[in-house]
Amino acid sequence: MNDHRDIRERVAHACRELAARGLVIAEAGNVSVRVRSDVVVTATGARFGGLSAEQVVVVDLEGNRIYGGLEPTSELSLHLGIYRRFGTSAVVHTHAPMATAVGLVVDELPCVHYYMLKLGGALRVAPYSTWGTRELAADVLTALDGKSAALMANHGAVTHAHSLDVAVEQALLLEWACTLYRCAASMGTPRTLDSGQQRAVIEAALARMNPDPTDAFGETS
């Protein structure tokens, strides 16, 4: 039996960081990492500010507990659903205040800054369902289609990524984007990036990542 001690330590550290950055209060949130067919996930009721590796358990992709004496988070079906649907490696769910506030008033967070393209552009708000239910998980999976983040009406936010560090960074970016939107909306109607502007940003980024091979040799023609 693999208790994934190192991964449990990393999950605990991520939880403490999220608490320190103000994205969660008390036990309001959950974090997980998929390691092949195992899922390392926070236990239900674990308080993020002082969360330890002992408050992180291991389950399989069917939700059966493999390691740990505590029950996994009540949102386990959401985490497992994301892993099955998107084949990702880490999930972060928070009750971040600004993301939660924005999800109370809009059905979609528009793309107001090109950094939001790291999350998939404009982000959907999943309709409200009771926490821990299959209905909530299904609605969030739909909202995440083609995105790495979504808001959850009257609830919070979720991000997923190929690594835990990136999923945490995305949660922070999402909270920043929601804060930006809220500040702009308080002054008027925020300008948004249209599809052409978003495409130009992506093309510019790809060009920097994949420069013309002839440039490496100083050729201009």
N, CA, C and O of each residue as an XYZ file, in Angstrom:
884
protein
N       0.838     -1.198      0.000
C       0.000      0.000      0.000
C       0.875      1.251      0.000
O       1.786      1.374      0.819
N       0.600      2.184     -0.922
C       1.355      3.430     -1.021
C       0.573      4.538     -0.327
O      -0.541      4.866     -0.735
N       1.161      5.117      0.728
C       0.442      6.181      1.438
C       0.705      7.551      0.827
O       0.135      8.544      1.279
N       1.577      7.624     -0.216
C       1.859      8.877     -0.922
C       2.180     10.002      0.061
O       1.629     11.098     -0.038
N       3.066      9.726      0.999
C       3.377     10.698      2.038
C       3.852     12.031      1.457
O       3.442     13.091      1.929
N       4.708     11.986      0.445
C       5.240     13.231     -0.113
C       4.140     14.056     -0.766
O       4.124     15.282     -0.646
N       3.215     13.385     -1.460
C       2.110     14.105     -2.103
C       1.153     14.656     -1.058
O       0.633     15.761     -1.213
N       0.917     13.898      0.005
C       0.035     14.395      1.067
C       0.630     15.640      1.721
O      -0.102     16.563      2.079
N       1.942     15.668      1.876
C       2.607     16.855      2.416
C       2.422     18.050      1.478
O       2.180     19.169      1.931
N       2.539     17.807      0.164
C       2.382     18.894     -0.796
C       0.955     19.417     -0.806
O       0.740     20.625     -0.903
N      -0.014     18.530     -0.709
C      -1.417     18.960     -0.655
C      -1.661     19.799      0.597
O      -2.313     20.840      0.534
N      -1.132     19.341      1.738
C      -1.295     20.088      2.988
C      -0.667     21.470      2.873
O      -1.251     22.457      3.320
N       0.527     21.547      2.273
C       1.207     22.832      2.102
C       0.379     23.757      1.213
O       0.252     24.946      1.505
N      -0.182     23.220      0.133
C      -1.016     24.022     -0.759
C      -2.239     24.569     -0.030
O      -2.635     25.715     -0.240
N      -2.824     23.756      0.812
C      -3.990     24.199      1.579
C      -3.627     25.350      2.512
O      -4.358     26.336      2.609
N      -2.506     25.218      3.187
C      -2.069     26.291      4.088
C      -1.785     27.571      3.309
O      -2.070     28.668      3.789
N      -1.223     27.432      2.103
C      -0.960     28.606      1.274
C      -2.262     29.281      0.857
O      -2.371     30.506      0.903
N      -3.250     28.481      0.451
C      -4.536     29.039      0.059
C      -5.189     29.795      1.211
O      -5.793     30.849      1.012
N      -5.062     29.248      2.413
C      -5.605     29.928      3.586
C      -4.869     31.237      3.846
O      -5.490     32.259      4.138
N      -3.543     31.202      3.738
C      -2.736     32.398      3.986
C      -3.041     33.486      2.971
O      -2.937     34.673      3.280
N      -3.422     33.084      1.743
C      -3.721     34.066      0.701
C      -5.180     34.515      0.736
O      -5.600     35.321     -0.095
N      -5.952     34.001      1.688
C      -7.328     34.447      1.858
C      -8.339     33.814      0.941
O      -9.445     34.334      0.798
N      -7.991     32.693      0.305
C      -8.937     32.053     -0.611
C      -9.868     31.066      0.076
O     -10.858     30.632     -0.514
N      -9.562     30.710      1.310
C     -10.442     29.831      2.075
C     -10.491     30.310      3.519
O      -9.566     30.962      4.002
N     -11.568     29.980      4.190
C     -11.663     30.194      5.626
C     -12.061     28.873      6.271
O     -12.875     28.121      5.735
N     -11.471     28.608      7.429
C     -11.777     27.379      8.169
C     -11.636     26.161      7.253
O     -10.576     25.936      6.669
N     -12.721     25.370      7.130
C     -12.656     24.140      6.344
C     -13.338     24.298      4.985
O     -13.674     23.301      4.347
N     -13.545     25.538      4.535
C     -14.321     25.800      3.319
C     -13.486     25.630      2.060
O     -13.027     26.617      1.484
N     -13.287     24.402      1.630
C     -12.570     24.118      0.391
C     -12.018     22.713      0.408
O     -12.097     22.020      1.422
N     -11.459     22.289     -0.709
C     -10.831     20.968     -0.798
C      -9.855     20.941     -1.961
O     -10.019     21.648     -2.956
N      -8.837     20.108     -1.809
C      -7.743     20.027     -2.782
C      -7.415     18.560     -3.020
O      -7.485     17.748     -2.098
N      -7.060     18.223     -4.243
C      -6.665     16.841     -4.523
C      -5.613     16.792     -5.621
O      -5.449     17.732     -6.399
N      -4.904     15.661     -5.662
C      -3.917     15.366     -6.700
C      -4.124     13.928     -7.149
O      -4.278     13.031     -6.320
N      -4.127     13.706     -8.449
C      -4.235     12.337     -8.969
C      -2.845     11.801     -9.252
O      -2.037     12.449     -9.917
N      -2.576     10.602     -8.736
C      -1.313      9.910     -8.996
C      -1.679      8.564     -9.627
O      -1.977      7.592     -8.933
N      -1.648      8.535    -10.955
C      -2.093      7.369    -11.712
C      -3.530      7.011    -11.321
O      -4.441      7.786    -11.612
N      -3.763      5.876    -10.681
C      -5.135      5.479    -10.347
C      -5.519      5.845     -8.908
O      -6.595      5.473     -8.440
N      -4.644      6.570     -8.209
C      -4.929      7.007     -6.848
C      -5.223      8.507     -6.827
O      -4.707      9.267     -7.646
N      -6.063      8.918     -5.876
C      -6.359     10.336     -5.692
C      -6.045     10.705     -4.247
O      -6.611     10.140     -3.311
N      -5.149     11.645     -4.082
C      -4.752     12.144     -2.762
C      -5.588     13.394     -2.498
O      -5.483     14.373     -3.238
N      -6.418     13.372     -1.451
C      -7.433     14.413     -1.293
C      -7.611     14.798      0.174
O      -7.428     13.974      1.070
N      -7.963     16.036      0.402
C      -8.187     16.500      1.776
C      -9.390     15.802      2.405
O     -10.354     15.443      1.729
N      -9.299     15.624      3.715
C     -10.382     14.989      4.465
C     -11.500     15.991      4.730
O     -11.269     17.200      4.734
N     -12.688     15.496      4.946
C     -13.812     16.363      5.255
C     -13.590     17.060      6.594
O     -13.111     16.451      7.551
N     -13.940     18.332      6.648
C     -13.818     19.087      7.886
C     -12.429     19.573      8.224
O     -12.227     20.172      9.280
N     -11.450     19.326      7.337
C     -10.079     19.746      7.615
C      -9.959     21.264      7.477
O     -10.390     21.828      6.471
N      -9.382     21.923      8.470
C      -9.224     23.373      8.455
C      -7.918     23.721      7.754
O      -6.847     23.284      8.175
N      -8.007     24.498      6.697
C      -6.866     24.730      5.820
C      -5.700     25.431      6.499
O      -4.546     25.136      6.188
N      -5.970     26.351      7.419
C      -4.907     27.146      8.009
C      -3.820     26.334      8.682
O      -2.652     26.719      8.655
N      -4.190     25.214      9.286
C      -3.212     24.377      9.969
C      -3.243     22.946      9.500
O      -2.897     22.034     10.250
N      -3.657     22.739      8.255
C      -3.850     21.383      7.747
C      -2.526     20.631      7.651
O      -1.521     21.178      7.197
N      -2.541     19.374      8.082
C      -1.342     18.529      8.067
C      -1.548     17.353      7.121
O      -2.664     17.093      6.670
N      -0.466     16.647      6.826
C      -0.536     15.492      5.937
C      -1.456     14.407      6.490
O      -2.021     13.625      5.726
N      -1.610     14.355      7.816
C      -2.488     13.360      8.428
C      -3.960     13.633      8.125
O      -4.808     12.762      8.314
N      -4.261     14.848      7.654
C      -5.632     15.199      7.294
C      -5.862     15.113      5.789
O      -6.803     15.700      5.255
N      -4.991     14.376      5.123
C      -5.111     14.115      3.694
C      -5.170     12.608      3.504
O      -4.323     11.887      4.030
N      -6.160     12.120      2.760
C      -6.367     10.678      2.599
C      -6.136     10.286      1.141
O      -5.974     11.140      0.269
N      -6.123      8.980      0.899
C      -5.925      8.459     -0.450
C      -7.107      7.558     -0.802
O      -7.482      6.672     -0.033
N      -7.686      7.801     -1.981
C      -8.782      6.966     -2.477
C      -8.443      6.524     -3.899
O      -7.513      7.036     -4.522
N      -9.217      5.563     -4.396
C      -9.048      5.200     -5.803
C     -10.031      6.017     -6.638
O     -10.788      6.825     -6.100
N     -10.018      5.807     -7.944
C     -10.853      6.610     -8.838
C     -12.334      6.286     -8.719
O     -13.169      6.947     -9.335
N     -12.661      5.271     -7.929
C     -14.057      4.963     -7.641
C     -14.483      5.538     -6.293
O     -15.646      5.434     -5.903
N     -13.531      6.147     -5.585
C     -13.852      6.753     -4.297
C     -13.628      5.851     -3.108
O     -13.939      6.239     -1.981
N     -13.097      4.655     -3.320
C     -12.836      3.739     -2.216
C     -11.572      4.175     -1.476
O     -10.544      4.446     -2.097
N     -11.654      4.239     -0.161
C     -10.521      4.709      0.621
C      -9.412      3.667      0.641
O      -9.649      2.487      0.898
N      -8.191      4.130      0.361
C      -7.011      3.266      0.342
C      -6.138      3.507      1.557
O      -5.577      2.575      2.133
N      -6.030      4.781      1.942
C      -5.165      5.121      3.070
C      -5.754      6.301      3.836
O      -6.309      7.231      3.250
N      -5.617      6.240      5.167
C      -6.067      7.333      6.031
C      -7.296      6.945      6.833
O      -8.158      6.203      6.362
N      -7.362      7.461      8.054
C      -8.472      7.114      8.935
C      -9.636      8.077      8.883
O     -10.641      7.860      9.560
N      -9.528      9.149      8.088
C     -10.586     10.147      7.999
C     -11.377      9.988      6.702
O     -10.906      9.381      5.741
N     -12.575     10.538      6.696
C     -13.399     10.492      5.497
C     -12.924     11.558      4.506
O     -12.583     12.669      4.912
N     -12.900     11.227      3.208
C     -12.518     12.239      2.222
C     -13.558     13.343      2.129
O     -14.685     13.186      2.599
N     -13.178     14.457      1.524
C     -14.064     15.598      1.374
C     -15.442     15.211      0.836
O     -15.585     14.256      0.073
N     -16.438     15.968      1.249
C     -17.800     15.738      0.768
C     -17.933     16.049     -0.718
O     -18.903     15.635     -1.352
N     -16.963     16.778     -1.282
C     -16.990     17.090     -2.710
C     -16.170     16.087     -3.523
O     -15.724     16.402     -4.626
N     -15.973     14.893     -2.987
C     -15.148     13.901     -3.681
C     -15.676     13.595     -5.075
O     -14.888     13.427     -6.005
N     -16.994     13.519     -5.237
C     -17.544     13.195     -6.555
C     -17.180     14.254     -7.591
O     -17.007     13.938     -8.768
N     -17.065     15.507     -7.160
C     -16.641     16.570     -8.069
C     -15.205     16.330     -8.527
O     -14.914     16.391     -9.721
N     -14.312     16.060     -7.586
C     -12.907     15.817     -7.930
C     -12.769     14.614     -8.859
O     -12.079     14.682     -9.876
N     -13.426     13.519     -8.505
C     -13.314     12.309     -9.327
C     -13.888     12.542    -10.715
O     -13.342     12.055    -11.706
N     -14.988     13.285    -10.790
C     -15.597     13.582    -12.081
C     -14.667     14.384    -12.973
O     -14.590     14.133    -14.176
N     -13.958     15.349    -12.396
C     -13.006     16.143    -13.168
C     -11.879     15.268    -13.683
O     -11.467     15.416    -14.834
N     -11.369     14.357    -12.860
C     -10.290     13.475    -13.302
C     -10.756     12.558    -14.430
O     -10.026     12.330    -15.395
N     -11.965     12.038    -14.303
C     -12.456     11.135    -15.338
C     -12.717     11.883    -16.641
O     -12.393     11.386    -17.720
N     -13.296     13.067    -16.545
C     -13.693     13.806    -17.742
C     -12.503     14.423    -18.471
O     -12.416     14.362    -19.697
N     -11.592     15.016    -17.708
C     -10.551     15.823    -18.332
C      -9.145     15.228    -18.251
O      -8.219     15.755    -18.867
N      -8.972     14.137    -17.499
C      -7.660     13.510    -17.409
C      -6.606     14.403    -16.803
O      -5.422     14.261    -17.111
N      -7.014     15.324    -15.944
C      -6.116     16.287    -15.341
C      -5.422     15.680    -14.127
O      -5.647     14.511    -13.813
N      -4.585     16.449    -13.440
C      -3.790     15.879    -12.350
C      -3.969     16.564    -10.998
O      -3.467     16.058     -9.994
N      -4.669     17.696    -10.940
C      -4.864     18.378     -9.667
C      -6.122     19.222     -9.723
O      -6.450     19.800    -10.759
N      -6.827     19.291     -8.598
C      -8.065     20.069     -8.493
C      -8.015     20.906     -7.233
O      -7.649     20.412     -6.167
N      -8.384     22.179     -7.353
C      -8.462     23.083     -6.208
C      -9.855     23.698     -6.180
O     -10.282     24.331     -7.146
N     -10.554     23.510     -5.076
C     -11.884     24.113     -4.883
C     -11.817     25.039     -3.680
O     -11.448     24.621     -2.583
N     -12.179     26.312     -3.894
C     -12.147     27.290     -2.812
C     -13.493     27.993     -2.679
O     -14.363     27.889     -3.544
N     -13.634     28.710     -1.568
C     -14.746     29.634     -1.383
C     -14.180     31.054     -1.374
O     -14.544     31.879     -0.536
N     -13.289     31.318     -2.321
C     -12.621     32.613     -2.400
C     -13.662     33.735     -2.445
O     -14.618     33.654     -3.216
N     -13.491     34.773     -1.632
C     -14.556     35.771     -1.474
C     -14.949     36.497     -2.746
O     -16.142     36.640     -3.014
N     -13.989     36.964     -3.545
C     -14.363     37.722     -4.730
C     -14.949     36.820     -5.803
O     -15.915     37.197     -6.466
N     -14.376     35.624     -5.985
C     -14.930     34.680     -6.953
C     -16.348     34.281     -6.558
O     -17.228     34.169     -7.412
N     -16.563     34.072     -5.279
C     -17.901     33.717     -4.812
C     -18.858     34.869     -5.024
O     -19.998     34.659     -5.440
N     -18.413     36.087     -4.746
C     -19.270     37.263     -4.911
C     -19.670     37.451     -6.373
O     -20.839     37.702     -6.669
N     -18.713     37.333     -7.284
C     -19.019     37.498     -8.700
C     -20.005     36.426     -9.162
O     -20.895     36.702     -9.967
N     -19.844     35.208     -8.653
C     -20.752     34.129     -9.009
C     -22.168     34.319     -8.502
O     -23.077     33.590     -8.900
N     -22.360     35.292     -7.628
C     -23.706     35.601     -7.125
C     -24.509     36.452     -8.097
O     -25.736     36.510     -8.009
N     -23.809     37.126     -9.044
C     -24.509     38.132     -9.840
C     -24.388     37.943    -11.353
O     -25.130     38.582    -12.099
N     -23.490     37.098    -11.824
C     -23.351     36.914    -13.276
C     -23.487     35.428    -13.622
O     -23.302     34.553    -12.776
N     -23.812     35.175    -14.875
C     -23.848     33.805    -15.384
C     -22.550     33.433    -16.081
O     -22.281     32.260    -16.340
N     -21.746     34.456    -16.382
C     -20.448     34.233    -17.010
C     -19.522     35.378    -16.640
O     -19.921     36.542    -16.674
N     -18.296     35.054    -16.288
C     -17.277     36.073    -16.063
C     -16.623     36.358    -17.407
O     -15.923     35.497    -17.940
N     -16.836     37.551    -17.970
C     -16.290     37.826    -19.302
C     -14.770     37.939    -19.288
O     -14.156     38.128    -18.239
N     -14.184     37.821    -20.461
C     -12.732     37.920    -20.588
C     -12.364     39.399    -20.596
O     -12.410     40.052    -21.639
N     -12.000     39.920    -19.432
C     -11.690     41.340    -19.295
C     -10.188     41.613    -19.313
O      -9.768     42.770    -19.315
N      -9.384     40.563    -19.327
C      -7.922     40.727    -19.364
C      -7.330     39.503    -20.052
O      -7.818     38.384    -19.897
N      -6.261     39.745    -20.819
C      -5.698     38.622    -21.581
C      -5.116     37.534    -20.704
O      -4.961     36.401    -21.161
N      -4.786     37.843    -19.444
C      -4.328     36.781    -18.548
C      -5.402     35.712    -18.339
O      -5.083     34.567    -18.020
N      -6.657     36.076    -18.514
C      -7.735     35.108    -18.334
C      -7.694     34.004    -19.376
O      -8.324     32.961    -19.198
N      -6.956     34.223    -20.467
C      -6.822     33.169    -21.472
C      -6.085     31.965    -20.912
O      -6.206     30.860    -21.441
N      -5.315     32.173    -19.832
C      -4.660     31.044    -19.161
C      -5.689     30.111    -18.522
O      -5.404     28.946    -18.243
N      -6.885     30.647    -18.298
C      -7.962     29.857    -17.698
C      -8.980     29.388    -18.733
O      -9.889     28.618    -18.421
N      -8.815     29.865    -19.978
C      -9.763     29.497    -21.027
C     -10.608     30.653    -21.514
O     -11.552     30.443    -22.277
N     -10.289     31.890    -21.087
C     -11.063     33.055    -21.523
C     -12.230     33.324    -20.599
O     -12.101     33.231    -19.378
N     -13.373     33.658    -21.182
C     -14.575     33.872    -20.368
C     -14.917     32.585    -19.621
O     -14.758     31.486    -20.153
N     -15.384     32.733    -18.391
C     -15.620     31.565    -17.542
C     -17.089     31.453    -17.156
O     -17.738     32.444    -16.820
N     -17.591     30.243    -17.210
C     -18.993     29.995    -16.893
C     -19.221     29.930    -15.382
O     -18.310     29.650    -14.604
N     -20.466     30.197    -14.999
C     -20.888     30.030    -13.611
C     -21.850     28.847    -13.563
O     -22.942     28.908    -14.127
N     -21.449     27.782    -12.896
C     -22.315     26.607    -12.776
C     -23.511     26.949    -11.905
O     -23.345     27.611    -10.881
N     -24.719     26.517    -12.279
C     -25.897     26.817    -11.462
C     -25.788     26.182    -10.084
O     -25.077     25.195     -9.894
N     -26.496     26.757     -9.136
C     -26.400     26.275     -7.760
C     -27.016     24.889     -7.602
O     -28.094     24.603     -8.124
N     -26.313     24.049     -6.877
C     -26.825     22.762     -6.401
C     -26.259     22.547     -5.008
O     -25.221     23.114     -4.668
N     -26.916     21.748     -4.211
C     -26.455     21.485     -2.855
C     -25.054     20.881     -2.873
O     -24.740     20.029     -3.703
N     -24.215     21.342     -1.935
C     -22.838     20.845     -1.867
C     -22.811     19.323     -1.700
O     -23.663     18.732     -1.037
N     -21.819     18.725     -2.314
C     -21.607     17.294     -2.173
C     -22.499     16.407     -3.025
O     -22.411     15.183     -2.931
N     -23.364     16.995     -3.861
C     -24.301     16.188     -4.644
C     -23.753     15.887     -6.030
O     -22.862     16.573     -6.530
N     -24.299     14.860     -6.630
C     -23.927     14.523     -7.998
C     -24.401     15.606     -8.966
O     -23.777     15.838    -10.001
N     -25.518     16.273     -8.620
C     -26.017     17.357     -9.459
C     -24.995     18.492     -9.527
O     -24.734     19.040    -10.599
N     -24.424     18.838     -8.377
C     -23.405     19.881     -8.358
C     -22.213     19.466     -9.216
O     -21.730     20.250    -10.034
N     -21.744     18.244     -9.032
C     -20.592     17.767     -9.800
C     -20.878     17.831    -11.299
O     -20.028     18.272    -12.073
N     -22.063     17.395    -11.711
C     -22.410     17.394    -13.132
C     -22.456     18.803    -13.692
O     -21.971     19.047    -14.797
N     -23.036     19.736    -12.941
C     -23.135     21.118    -13.407
C     -21.754     21.765    -13.529
O     -21.497     22.510    -14.475
N     -20.877     21.483    -12.584
C     -19.532     22.061    -12.631
C     -18.735     21.467    -13.794
O     -17.995     22.189    -14.463
N     -18.873     20.182    -14.040
C     -18.181     19.565    -15.171
C     -18.605     20.211    -16.481
O     -17.773     20.437    -17.360
N     -19.888     20.510    -16.617
C     -20.371     21.189    -17.815
C     -19.765     22.580    -17.923
O     -19.355     22.998    -19.006
N     -19.706     23.295    -16.811
C     -19.131     24.644    -16.809
C     -17.647     24.625    -17.135
O     -17.126     25.594    -17.688
N     -16.963     23.548    -16.805
C     -15.514     23.450    -17.041
C     -15.158     23.011    -18.457
O     -13.982     23.022    -18.821
N     -16.128     22.632    -19.247
C     -15.828     22.119    -20.580
C     -15.007     23.141    -21.372
O     -15.478     24.250    -21.623
N     -13.792     22.776    -21.765
C     -12.914     23.661    -22.500
C     -12.230     24.717    -21.652
O     -11.547     25.587    -22.193
N     -12.393     24.666    -20.335
C     -11.832     25.657    -19.420
C     -11.015     24.960    -18.341
O     -11.157     23.758    -18.113
N     -10.162     25.729    -17.685
C      -9.444     25.189    -16.535
C      -9.949     25.798    -15.231
O      -9.366     25.569    -14.171
N     -11.037     26.577    -15.305
C     -11.626     27.170    -14.103
C     -13.103     27.425    -14.344
O     -13.550     27.578    -15.481
N     -13.844     27.465    -13.254
C     -15.262     27.809    -13.317
C     -15.678     28.390    -11.973
O     -15.075     28.104    -10.939
N     -16.719     29.208    -12.012
C     -17.342     29.689    -10.787
C     -18.546     28.810    -10.479
O     -19.101     28.166    -11.369
N     -18.941     28.789     -9.212
C     -20.055     27.970     -8.760
C     -21.042     28.894     -8.057
O     -20.718     29.467     -7.017
N     -22.230     29.044     -8.607
C     -23.201     30.000     -8.082
C     -23.471     29.766     -6.601
O     -23.713     28.639     -6.169
N     -23.426     30.854     -5.828
C     -23.715     30.797     -4.387
C     -22.846     29.792     -3.654
O     -23.275     29.194     -2.668
N     -21.616     29.605     -4.141
C     -20.787     28.552     -3.548
C     -19.303     28.912     -3.562
O     -18.723     29.125     -2.498
N     -18.670     28.986     -4.737
C     -17.234     29.214     -4.760
C     -16.651     29.086     -6.141
O     -17.241     29.549     -7.117
N     -15.486     28.457     -6.232
C     -14.774     28.353     -7.503
C     -13.975     27.067     -7.533
O     -13.692     26.470     -6.495
N     -13.612     26.644     -8.748
C     -12.811     25.433     -8.905
C     -11.840     25.622    -10.059
O     -12.179     26.230    -11.074
N     -10.629     25.099     -9.898
C      -9.638     25.078    -10.974
C      -9.068     23.667    -11.079
O      -9.098     22.899    -10.117
N      -8.553     23.340    -12.254
C      -7.867     22.051    -12.423
C      -6.721     22.242    -13.382
O      -6.776     23.102    -14.261
N      -5.667     21.434    -13.218
C      -4.459     21.618    -14.015
C      -3.649     20.337    -14.045
O      -4.012     19.338    -13.424
N      -2.529     20.383    -14.788
C      -1.651     19.225    -14.907
C      -0.738     19.070    -13.694
O      -0.043     18.061    -13.572
N      -0.730     20.062    -12.790
C       0.061     19.947    -11.569
C      -0.612     20.739    -10.463
O      -1.416     21.631    -10.731
N      -0.285     20.414     -9.222
C      -0.875     21.105     -8.086
C      -0.449     22.562     -8.050
O      -1.266     23.442     -7.778
N       0.823     22.827     -8.323
C       1.296     24.210     -8.296
C       0.516     25.079     -9.276
O       0.147     26.209     -8.955
N       0.269     24.552    -10.464
C      -0.458     25.328    -11.469
C      -1.917     25.506    -11.057
O      -2.479     26.584    -11.250
N      -2.536     24.481    -10.500
C      -3.934     24.605    -10.062
C      -4.080     25.672     -8.985
O      -5.069     26.405     -8.967
N      -3.091     25.764     -8.075
C      -3.109     26.806     -7.047
C      -2.924     28.174     -7.696
O      -3.634     29.121     -7.356
N      -1.977     28.286     -8.626
C      -1.756     29.545     -9.336
C      -3.030     29.980    -10.063
O      -3.360     31.166    -10.085
N      -3.734     29.032    -10.649
C      -4.971     29.349    -11.356
C      -6.043     29.853    -10.397
O      -6.800     30.764    -10.731
N      -6.109     29.262     -9.205
C      -7.072     29.731     -8.214
C      -6.778     31.181     -7.827
O      -7.695     31.984     -7.658
N      -5.495     31.507     -7.688
C      -5.099     32.879     -7.375
C      -5.404     33.816     -8.546
O      -5.875     34.935     -8.342
N      -5.136     33.358     -9.766
C      -5.423     34.155    -10.950
C      -6.924     34.402    -11.080
O      -7.342     35.512    -11.408
N      -7.722     33.395    -10.830
C      -9.174     33.540    -10.908
C      -9.672     34.573     -9.912
O     -10.523     35.398    -10.244
N      -9.149     34.532     -8.695
C      -9.565     35.513     -7.686
C      -9.146     36.924     -8.118
O      -9.896     37.881     -7.922
N      -7.952     37.052     -8.704
C      -7.493     38.348     -9.209
C      -8.414     38.849    -10.314
O      -8.785     40.023    -10.325
N      -8.789     37.964    -11.251
C      -9.658     38.357    -12.360
C     -11.032     38.791    -11.848
O     -11.612     39.753    -12.350
N     -11.541     38.082    -10.856
C     -12.841     38.460    -10.285
C     -12.753     39.806     -9.569
O     -13.680     40.613     -9.640
N     -11.644     40.043     -8.886
C     -11.437     41.334     -8.227
C     -11.370     42.452     -9.260
O     -11.970     43.510     -9.071
N     -10.641     42.222    -10.353
C     -10.532     43.199    -11.427
C     -11.910     43.499    -12.013
O     -12.261     44.663    -12.209
N     -12.687     42.460    -12.292
C     -14.016     42.635    -12.866
C     -14.917     43.417    -11.913
O     -15.638     44.320    -12.338
N     -14.878     43.080    -10.654
C     -15.726     43.755     -9.682
C     -15.378     45.236     -9.592
O     -16.274     46.079     -9.544
N     -14.087     45.562     -9.568
C     -13.662     46.969     -9.492
C     -14.111     47.727    -10.725
O     -14.608     48.848    -10.622
N     -13.937     47.113    -11.903
C     -14.338     47.780    -13.140
C     -15.848     47.958    -13.201
O     -16.333     49.018    -13.596
N     -16.599     46.921    -12.810
C     -18.061     46.986    -12.880
C     -18.630     48.045    -11.940
O     -19.710     48.582    -12.184
N     -17.900     48.342    -10.865
C     -18.368     49.372     -9.930
C     -18.270     50.769    -10.535
O     -18.898     51.703    -10.037
N     -17.472     50.922    -11.625
C     -17.293     52.216    -12.271
C     -18.065     52.336    -13.582
O     -18.260     53.436    -14.098
N     -18.499     51.206    -14.110
C     -19.211     51.219    -15.388
C     -19.252     49.832    -15.975
O     -19.073     48.844    -15.262
N     -19.488     49.747    -17.278
C     -19.517     48.452    -17.962
C     -18.115     48.090    -18.422
O     -17.544     48.795    -19.254
N     -17.549     47.019    -17.905
C     -16.172     46.665    -18.275
C     -16.047     46.352    -19.765
O     -16.910     45.688    -20.340
N     -14.978     46.830    -20.381
C     -14.665     46.431    -21.750
C     -14.144     44.985    -21.719
O     -13.429     44.594    -20.797
N     -14.504     44.222    -22.712
C     -14.058     42.833    -22.796
C     -13.278     42.626    -24.086
O     -13.407     43.397    -25.037
N     -12.469     41.573    -24.103
C     -11.711     41.232    -25.299
C     -12.577     40.373    -26.213
O     -13.117     39.353    -25.786
N     -12.709     40.789    -27.478
C     -13.509     39.994    -28.403
C     -12.694     38.802    -28.896
O     -11.520     38.652    -28.557
N     -13.333     37.962    -29.699
C     -12.673     36.721    -30.128
C     -11.423     36.999    -30.946
O     -10.436     36.273    -30.827
N     -11.447     38.041    -31.778
C     -10.275     38.376    -32.569
C      -9.107     38.826    -31.708
O      -7.963     38.445    -31.952
N      -9.398     39.634    -30.706
C      -8.347     40.091    -29.802
C      -7.773     38.928    -28.996
O      -6.565     38.856    -28.771
N      -8.644     38.025    -28.566
C      -8.160     36.861    -27.826
C      -7.293     35.976    -28.712
O      -6.255     35.479    -28.273
N      -7.714     35.780    -29.951
C      -6.937     34.950    -30.877
C      -5.570     35.567    -31.139
O      -4.575     34.850    -31.244
N      -5.514     36.891    -31.247
C      -4.235     37.567    -31.485
C      -3.281     37.369    -30.311
O      -2.076     37.210    -30.509
N      -3.813     37.380    -29.097
C      -2.978     37.148    -27.920
C      -2.404     35.725    -27.952
O      -1.217     35.519    -27.700
N      -3.253     34.763    -28.262
C      -2.799     33.370    -28.311
C      -1.747     33.184    -29.391
O      -0.745     32.502    -29.177
N      -1.973     33.789    -30.550
C      -1.000     33.668    -31.638
C       0.330     34.310    -31.259
O       1.393     33.778    -31.581
N       0.275     35.447    -30.580
C       1.505     36.110    -30.146
C       2.264     35.248    -29.146
O       3.490     35.150    -29.201
N       1.526     34.625    -28.233
C       2.165     33.767    -27.240
C       2.796     32.549    -27.900
O       3.908     32.151    -27.553
N       2.079     31.959    -28.853
C       2.617     30.794    -29.552
C       3.855     31.152    -30.363
O       4.795     30.362    -30.459
N       3.850     32.337    -30.939
C       5.005     32.767    -31.719
C       6.242     32.917    -30.846
O       7.351     32.612    -31.284
N       6.062     33.378    -29.632
C       7.196     33.532    -28.724
C       7.694     32.171    -28.245
O       8.890     31.981    -28.023
N       6.765     31.227    -28.088
C       7.147     29.883    -27.649
C       7.780     29.093    -28.782
O       8.650     28.256    -28.541
N       7.350     29.353    -30.035
C       7.829     28.600    -31.196
C       8.314     29.577    -32.266
O       7.646     29.746    -33.287
N       9.463     30.224    -32.053
C       9.964     31.186    -33.029
C      10.295     30.517    -34.359
O      10.539     29.313    -34.432
N      10.294     31.330    -35.398
C      10.663     30.849    -36.730
C      12.054     30.204    -36.655
O      13.004     30.864    -36.235
N      12.195     28.950    -37.046
C      13.499     28.276    -36.949
C      14.619     29.040    -37.641
O      15.768     28.962    -37.207
N      14.312     29.784    -38.720
C      15.367     30.511    -39.428
C      15.953     31.617    -38.564
O      17.100     32.019    -38.761
N      15.155     32.123    -37.586
C      15.660     33.183    -36.724
C      16.849     32.716    -35.908
O      17.728     33.508    -35.568
N      16.877     31.430    -35.595
C      17.968     30.902    -34.763
C      19.306     30.998    -35.479
O      20.366     30.956    -34.855
N      19.239     31.125    -36.790
C      20.474     31.208    -37.570
C      20.692     32.605    -38.136
O      21.580     32.813    -38.962
N      19.883     33.559    -37.692
C      20.060     34.930    -38.121
C      19.634     35.197    -39.551
O      20.044     36.197    -40.140
N      18.803     34.304    -40.130
C      18.379     34.476    -41.521
C      17.104     35.318    -41.549
O      16.211     35.131    -40.723
N      17.028     36.225    -42.485
C      15.850     37.095    -42.606
C      15.073     36.840    -43.881
O      14.022     37.444    -44.093
N      15.559     35.978    -44.717
C      14.835     35.708    -45.956
C      15.159     34.294    -46.440
O      14.649     33.864    -47.474
